[in-house]
Amino acid sequence: MKMKLFQTICRQLRSSKGFSVESAALVAFSTSSYSCGRKKKVNPYEEVDQEKYSNLVQSVLSSRGVAHTPGSVEEDALLCGPVSKHKPPKQGEDRRVPQNWFPIFNPDRNDKPNASDPSVPLKIPLQRNVIPSVTRVLQQTMTKQQVFWLERWKQRMILQLGEDGFKEYNSNIFLQGKRFHEALESILSPQETLKERDENLLKSGYIKSVQHILKDVSGVRALESAVQHETLNYIGLLDCVAEYQGKLCVIDWKTSEKPKPFIQSTFDNPLQVVAYMGAMNHDTNYSFQVQCGLIVVAYKDGSPAHPHFMDAELCSQYWAKWLLRLEEYMEKKKNQNIQKPE
């Protein structure tokens, strides 16, 4: 009834000669009869000085949709892939446990060196045989995503340097790492005199980068020494076993062209360290046990290296992940042997 009355009034107004609707009135006219005659509420955001903050608004709007692709993070994207979007893990993901558990620490071995242990650091040569190395296991069990980013980085480098330039780049990186380890071995070997040391190696940026770390390193027990886990059937060549700030550690020296201030940035290096640690703790060539790890990332420009200390608890967590990778490798090798024709 009220609606019919309202429609009748509107028709009468339209038929009236004195009534006209301006274009501006049409814009402001509301379809709600309840709002007619009421004062429009002022939006507090409209009171902001639009001109003053126009540049800020424009920058925010223009940045929408801009993605930081793996190409902008280069070395980290090489193996780690794109930045995580913190998606919830899928069912069963990251919840696997090793089927064949084996402890990283040896309950029958003392974690402190015996007084009868030799003062000269052990340097057991690596015997090349059919037993897989730690490096091979980690390389062969990379995820498809990691392989993708590795190949993408490789193709990008080839486009920039060419095939021959890329080979030379890899050779230089390998040579730099080799010289860095030789210089560290020279510094940490008590039997070598200063005259026998290559002064050119000692002046490198990498050595300068680790000077503050070396001040906390003492009691070297092993250098460039091989380890073998007879039960789990793998071998490796560790960089160093020494005390760091009073705690005996397996130390892994790494070089990088980009800062790696967090242990997550070191990719599979923690798995490498615990693999060496677990093997050494059960290797009969060693009479002592190690419960801590240390990853040192040195920089060519001489900027202070980043040390990543791993206590016993953290080492145990990474050990479980290493066992999973080792099982995955063994399963792949088993399937490959089955598929081979007789």
Secondary structure as the mmCIF struct_conf table of DSSP 4:
data_model
#
loop_
_struct_conf.conf_type_id
_struct_conf.id
_struct_conf.beg_label_comp_id
_struct_conf.beg_label_asym_id
_struct_conf.beg_label_seq_id
_struct_conf.end_label_comp_id
_struct_conf.end_label_asym_id
_struct_conf.end_label_seq_id
HELX_RH_AL_P HELX_RH_AL_P1 LYS A 2 SER A 15
TURN_TY1_P TURN_TY1_P1 LYS A 17 GLY A 18
HELX_RH_AL_P HELX_RH_AL_P2 SER A 23 ALA A 28
BEND BEND1 THR A 31 THR A 31
HELX_RH_3T_P HELX_RH_3T_P1 SER A 33 SER A 35
TURN_TY1_P TURN_TY1_P2 CYS A 36 GLY A 37
BEND BEND2 ARG A 38 ARG A 38
HELX_LH_PP_P HELX_LH_PP_P1 LYS A 39 ASN A 43
HELX_RH_3T_P HELX_RH_3T_P2 PRO A 44 GLU A 47
BEND BEND3 VAL A 48 VAL A 48
TURN_TY1_P TURN_TY1_P3 GLN A 50 TYR A 53
HELX_RH_AL_P HELX_RH_AL_P3 SER A 54 SER A 63
TURN_TY1_P TURN_TY1_P4 ARG A 64 GLY A 65
HELX_RH_3T_P HELX_RH_3T_P3 PRO A 70 SER A 72
TURN_TY1_P TURN_TY1_P5 VAL A 73 GLU A 74
HELX_RH_AL_P HELX_RH_AL_P4 GLU A 75 CYS A 80
BEND BEND4 PRO A 82 PRO A 82
HELX_LH_PP_P HELX_LH_PP_P2 VAL A 83 SER A 84
HELX_LH_PP_P HELX_LH_PP_P3 LYS A 87 LYS A 90
TURN_TY1_P TURN_TY1_P6 GLN A 91 ASP A 94
BEND BEND5 GLN A 99 ASN A 100
BEND BEND6 ILE A 104 PHE A 105
TURN_TY1_P TURN_TY1_P7 PRO A 107 ASP A 108
BEND BEND7 ARG A 109 ARG A 109
BEND BEND8 ASP A 111 LYS A 112
TURN_TY1_P TURN_TY1_P8 ALA A 115 SER A 116
BEND BEND9 ASP A 117 ASP A 117
BEND BEND10 SER A 119 VAL A 120
HELX_LH_PP_P HELX_LH_PP_P4 PRO A 121 PRO A 121
STRN STRN1 LEU A 122 LEU A 122
HELX_LH_PP_P HELX_LH_PP_P5 ILE A 124 LEU A 126
BEND BEND11 ASN A 129 ILE A 131
HELX_LH_PP_P HELX_LH_PP_P6 PRO A 132 PRO A 132
STRN STRN2 SER A 133 SER A 133
HELX_RH_AL_P HELX_RH_AL_P5 VAL A 134 GLN A 140
TURN_TY1_P TURN_TY1_P9 THR A 141 THR A 141
HELX_RH_AL_P HELX_RH_AL_P6 LYS A 144 LEU A 188
TURN_TY1_P TURN_TY1_P10 PRO A 190 GLN A 191
BEND BEND12 GLU A 192 GLU A 192
HELX_RH_3T_P HELX_RH_3T_P4 LEU A 194 GLU A 196
BEND BEND13 ARG A 197 ARG A 197
HELX_RH_AL_P HELX_RH_AL_P7 GLU A 199 LEU A 202
TURN_TY1_P TURN_TY1_P11 LYS A 203 LYS A 203
BEND BEND14 SER A 204 SER A 204
HELX_RH_AL_P HELX_RH_AL_P8 GLY A 205 SER A 209
TURN_TY1_P TURN_TY1_P12 VAL A 210 VAL A 210
HELX_RH_AL_P HELX_RH_AL_P9 GLN A 211 LEU A 214
TURN_TY1_P TURN_TY1_P13 LYS A 215 ASP A 216
STRN STRN3 VAL A 217 HIS A 229
TURN_TY1_P TURN_TY1_P14 GLU A 230 ASN A 233
STRN STRN4 TYR A 234 TYR A 244
TURN_TY1_P TURN_TY1_P15 GLN A 245 GLY A 246
STRN STRN5 LYS A 247 SER A 256
BEND BEND15 GLU A 257 LYS A 258
BEND BEND16 PHE A 262 PHE A 262
HELX_RH_3T_P HELX_RH_3T_P5 ILE A 263 THR A 266
TURN_TY1_P TURN_TY1_P16 PHE A 267 ASP A 268
HELX_RH_AL_P HELX_RH_AL_P10 ASN A 269 ASN A 281
TURN_TY1_P TURN_TY1_P17 HIS A 282 HIS A 282
TURN_TY1_P TURN_TY1_P18 THR A 284 ASN A 285
BEND BEND17 PHE A 288 PHE A 288
STRN STRN6 CYS A 292 TYR A 299
TURN_TY1_P TURN_TY1_P19 LYS A 300 ASP A 301
HELX_LH_PP_P HELX_LH_PP_P7 SER A 303 ALA A 305
STRN STRN7 HIS A 306 MET A 310
HELX_RH_AL_P HELX_RH_AL_P11 ALA A 312 GLN A 339
BEND BEND18 LYS A 340 LYS A 340
#
